[in-house]
Amino acid sequence: MFALDTAAAVDTPAIRTAGRELLSLALMDARNHTLRLFAAYEAALAERGFVVPKRPELEPPLWLLGHLGWFQEFWIARNVERHRGAACDPSRPKLASIESSADRWYDPRSALPIRRWDLDLPDLEATRHYLVDTLETTLDLLAGTEDGDDTLYFYRLAVLYEDGVGEALVRMAQTLGFAVPVPPAPQAVPLRDALSVPARRWQLGTGPGGFAFDHEQPAHEVAVPEFEIDAQPVCWAQYAEFVEDGGYDERRWWTGEGWDWIEAEARRCPRHVEQLRQGVMAHRFGRLARVPLEQPVLHVSAHEAQAWCRWAGRRLPTEVEWELAASTLASRGFRWGEVWEWTATPYRAYAGFAVAPWRLQAPQFGTHQALRGASFATRGRLKHPRHRASAPLVRDDLFCGFRSCAA
């Protein structure tokens, strides 16, 4: 019975409160998933005989693989204050790595994105050995760690961080046009009526107890006026009406920045779409396939989501509206978790925000737009209604869609 319960919880948000035994399984599960994805990269790139191009939305896959080993080692094996969790002092010197050049290769503070393509990285076999060695050390240290939110903080972080990198590998495979082992694309579901939500106060963000990303904290109460929100994300049938009505040709639906973007990109439909009239034909992991009209629209930028809403006489939900609905309306048919969803909220820190020791989220404040939810490529551990994501308004390589609210 214990084994069945454990297996069911390995890939769910319950990992945020998991103890040592479940975390050990989750760490191995995350690493196995990463290696399966990378095996698909290895096969596809060998078959095609080319290297991944240097483009802003792409990372060197080999760098991402080694970086995951470095992340675990740096914050767990080498971190003398790991037992303090988020309260640890990130400026304390770290113990030496098992790989003398690890910090130069994989620390994001020194290996800036523009430099990662030109680093003298170890080959794939050496990188795999590094991943094996660092994971074994992580698991050994975890076995001797006491249960507690502080003592297990970096182990829980390591699992969720690797899950996020895994989705990045899936996203890059879609951009490059080859298949990886992921769940099926979003399901086609019948449209349901929008849901009315009465005015109330809502505690936005993640409260104490268990793991939370720094940008989800602190939890704070917000007054939310009455609103109406779609029960599911906007589907291709709804979006096609906008395109057929000349949505990409009418400047009035777009912000100035959005209009400049579609003109610069010569965009007349969402990314990866070949045909949108009389049915949707889109490129999905290297194959041109017919997409059911009832599936959520995918690979749209925030500019496109905003333009559709203006055309439809609606608006994007705010972060607090989305979180409230996702947390309370499941029994009324609120559906989420198949596409990341743009919100109307610029990505900012909550009042009282304290940056976590690993310091990767804070620099995006003020430059990105907030996203909520999860996609079909997101591991179940990251599918939490209070989880926040963000991206620049122009990003359309993400597995992003949107839903709308009454204006």
Sequence and secondary structure as in RCSB ss.txt:
>XXXX:A:sequence
MFALDTAAAVDTPAIRTAGRELLSLALMDARNHTLRLFAAYEAALAERGFVVPKRPELEPPLWLLGHLGWFQEFW
IARNVERHRGAACDPSRPKLASIESSADRWYDPRSALPIRRWDLDLPDLEATRHYLVDTLETTLDLLAGTEDGDD
TLYFYRLAVLYEDGVGEALVRMAQTLGFAVPVPPAPQAVPLRDALSVPARRWQLGTGPGGFAFDHEQPAHEVAVP
EFEIDAQPVCWAQYAEFVEDGGYDERRWWTGEGWDWIEAEARRCPRHVEQLRQGVMAHRFGRLARVPLEQPVLHV
SAHEAQAWCRWAGRRLPTEVEWELAASTLASRGFRWGEVWEWTATPYRAYAGFAVAPWRLQAPQFGTHQALRGAS
FATRGRLKHPRHRASAPLVRDDLFCGFRSCAA
>XXXX:A:secstr
 HHHHHHHHTTSGGGGG  HHHHHHHHHHHHHHHHHHHHHHHHHHHHHT      TT   HHHHHHHHHHHHIII
IIT TTGGGGGGS TTS     SSTTHHHHH TTTS HHHHTTS    HHHHHHHHHHHHHHHHHHHHTS  STT
TTHHHHHHHHHHHHHHHHHHHHHHHHT   S             EEE  EEEEES  SSS   GGG S EEEEE 
 EEE SS  BHHHHHHHHHTTTTT GGGS HHHHHHHHHHT SS TTEEE TTSEEEEETTEEEEE TTSB  S 
 HHHHHHHHHHHTEE   HHHHHHHHHH GGGT   SSSEEEEEEE    TT    TT  SGGGTTTSEEEEE  
TTS GGG  TT EEEE TT  SSSEE   EE 
